[in-house]
Amino acid sequence: MVCLVIVLALVAACSGTSRTSGASDPGKAAGSGEVAAPGAKKFAVSWGIEQHGSAADLFLATTDETGKQVSHPLGTYAGVCSVITPAKEMNAVTGVGCRDGATGTELHAIVERGTEIVIVKLHVDEGVKQDPMAREEVTRIKVPLGAKVQIGA
């Protein structure tokens, strides 16, 4: 019986985690001795507007966590354009509105399943309720696997 107690005590003493395993070091994976992976990938999205008198060229700029930026041309739209917050029922994370008097066009960015950003356009008339089903797709932009979309100005 005494031998059993001694064996159990030795097994318990030898099974502890040592300081060299990395388990008690912040930033290290437990037991691996290697640095843990950094936080989630980021995919920043912002609008580019080049106003030319009564029309503007629109772009969607995307920037990944390495700083690589890609500009996606979206076309030329009549009116004075600016970044907007689309109506809640549009289910869009950001948008641009181009107004030419009482009419205009809105572009909305929709994050779909976290895997792509869909840009849609909508013709708007002052005083008329906007219909989300009236939008037309302009383009789709792939989001890198595992990246979190962040919206900028």
Salt bridges, closest charged atoms under 4 A:
ASP25 OD1 - ARG19 NH1 2.75
GLU50 OE1 - HIS52 NE2 3.91
ASP57 OD2 - HIS52 NE2 3.13
GLU89 OE2 - LYS129 NZ 3.97
GLU106 OE2 - ARG99 NH2 3.17
GLU106 OE1 - HIS108 NE2 2.83
GLU112 OE2 - ARG113 NH1 3.41
GLU112 OE2 - ARG140 NH1 2.92
GLU116 OE2 - ARG140 NH1 2.50
GLU116 OE1 - LYS142 NZ 3.59
ASP125 OD1 - HIS123 NE2 3.18
GLU137 OE2 - ARG140 NE 3.03
